[in-house]
Amino acid sequence: MQLDERLAAIAAFVPHGTTLADIGGDHAYLAATLVMEGTARRAVVGDLSAGACAAARRTTQAWRLTREIDVRQGDGLSVLIPGEAEAIVIAGMGGALIAQILDAAPDILTDVQTLVLQPMNGAAKLRCWLYEHGWDIVDETLACAGGHLYEIIRAEHGAAEMPDDVFLHIGAKIFEKRDPLLREYIETKIAKLTRAAAGMNASEKARQSDEYRETVSLLAALRTMLALC
């Protein structure tokens, strides 16, 4: 089973020897790979979709992993019981939704040691939630798959200060490591924000809004970061 660059980067952040929960696990390719490689001792794959759960079960049956991987249909972390998972992966969802899923299950998170999160958007909101709820972002990376750039976040329990706003958007660890995809990543964000600012600039009311001021301020900060790459 060959994982694409996105899933491979997520897999690399999962601690060795862990018990895993993959929420929104779709076809269970990630869980199956990690179990077969010995990274995960066992896994729970949860998904709200009956079709996704059926696909996941086909994967576990095809690779004879039905004892090691339990597929459960349900919403978010409701498929787990406290203490069941040491590491949780939530990938392929919006950052705000991931934060909502985490926020809804504090009893599950108490015994979780590692979160591996891959937001499709809204990464700043997700990072903010982590810092506000006792999680330290210990590592981050970028992956390119199918022509798209993806952010992957690894968090563990720990007190950490909220970083400057620009690092909520680009990730302090990504910048510190000078990730090979960092320049392209920042340029993509600048292009998107430039289009948004141009649209708001066409309206006098929009130009006076907090959103416009925040967009212009973030653009300036990102251009500074780009110059330091």
N, C-alpha and C positions, 0 to 999 in steps of 0.2 A: 504494500500500500504506500503510495507516494503522496506526501503532503505537499501542497503548494507553499510558496514562500511565506504567506500570511500564517497558515496553520503551523508551519515549521518554526516560525519565530515564537508563536504562542507556546508550542510544545517545549521549546528551549527554556522557557521561564518556569515550567512546572518542576518543583523539587523532586529529586530522586527518592523513590521508596514511599511515596505519599498515597493516601486514599483520596480519590479525585471525584469531584462533581463537575460535569460540563453542562451548564444551563443554556438551553437553546442549542443543544448539541447536534441537531439535524441528523445527518447520516451516521453519526458516531465514529467518523473516521479518526478524529483526534484521540478519543478515548481508546479506541481499538489499537491504534499505533502505540500509545503510551503504555498500555497493558502488555502488548506483545514485546516491547523493548525492555520491559521491567522497570520503567520509570514509575508507573502507578501499580500498586498491588491489586487494587480493584477500583471500580468506578461506577458512579451513577450518572446516567445521561437523562436529563430532564428536558422536556419540550411541551409547549402548550398545544401544539398541532398533533392530531392523531396521525396524519400522514407522515410527519417527520418521525414520530415514534415507530411507526411501522417500518420505515426505511432504516432506522437505527437497529431495530430487531433483526432485520434481514442481514445487516452487516455483522452483528454479533453471532448470528447463526452460521453465516458463511465462513467466518474465521474461528468458529468453535469457541466463542468467548462468553457464552450465555451464563456461565457460573461466575465469571469475573466482572461482567458488566450488567448492571440492572437498568433497564430502560423504563422510565416512569413518565406518564403524562400528567402535567400539572403546571400551575402558574408560578414562575420564578423559583424561589427557594422553598416553596411549600412542599416540594417533592422530597425534601430532606428532613431528617430528624436531628436534633442537637447531638454533636459529637461524631456524626457519621462521616463527615468530609474534613480532611486536613487542608486541602487546596480546592479552590473553586475557580473555574474558568467561566467567564461570561463574555462572549464574543459576537460580533456582527449585529449589535443593537446600538441605538442612539445612547449617548452618554447620559442624558437625563433619565432615560428608561433604566439603564443599568443602576444608576444611583437610587432610583425608586425601588428597584428590586432588592437592593442591599438594605435600604432603609426600612423595608417592610419586615425584615427578619433578623432583628438583633440577637435573638436567642440562638439562631443558627451560626451567626458570625463569631460568637464568643469563643468557640473552640477551633475556629478556622485559623490556620497559620499564614496562609498565602492566598492572595487574590491575583488572578491574571485576567486582565480586562482589555478588551479591544473595542473601543467605541467607534462607530461609523461616523459620528459627528458629536458635537457638544462635549468634546474632551475637557474643556476648561471647567464646565459645570461638574463633571465627574471628579476631576482632580480636586476641586474646591470641596466637594462632599467628603472625599477621603481625608483631607487635612482636617476638616471640621469634626470628623467622627473617629479620631484616634488611629488613623492609618498613615503610615509613612511610605511614600513612594521610593522604593529602594533601587529600582532600575526601570528603564524604559528603552524601547527600540523602535525603529521604523522598518517596515517591510513593504516591498513593491510586488503586487500580484495583479495580473490582468490589467495592467496600465494604471492601477490605483495605488496611492500611498496609504498605509495603515499604521496607526499608532498602537503599540502594545505596552501596557502598564503592569508592573509587578509591585504589589503593595503588601506590607506586613504590619502587624500591630506595632505602634510606637508613636510617641509624641514628636511632632515636627511643626515648625513654624510655617505659616502660610507664606508662599513666595510672592514676589512681585507679579502683578497681573499678567505680564507678557509670558512668564514661565508657566502660568496656568494654561496658556494657549499653545505653547510649543514644547513644554516639558523641560524642567531644569536638567534632568539626567540626559535627555537627548542632546541638549545644547552642550553640557559639560563634556560629553564623550565625543563631540563633533562627529555625530553619526554620519556615515558616508552619504546618506540621503538628506542630510539636514538642509543644505542649501536649496535643493529642489522643494523640500517641504515648506520652508519659509516663503519661498517665491510663490508657491501655490496659494498660501494663505494671503499674501500681499495682493495677489491678483484678484482673489475673491473679495477681499475687503475694499479694494480700489473700486471695483464695480459697484459694491454696495454704497460706498461714499458718493460716487458720481450720481447714483440714482437719487440719494437723499439731497444732494446739492442742488438738484433741479427744483426743489420746493423750499420756499422760505421758512415754512413751518417746520419742515424736517431738519433744516439747518440749525434751528434753535433747540432741537431735542437733545436729551441726554444721550440717546443712542448714537446720534451723529458725532457728538463730542467724544464719546467712548471709542467709536470707530476710528476717528482721526487720530486720537491718542495712541491706540493700539497699532495703527499703521506706522506711526513715527517710531514706536518702540521696536516693531518688527524690522523696519529698515535699518535701525541701529544694530540689531542682532545680526542681520544679514551681512553688514559690513565687517562684523567680527568673525565671520565663518572662515 
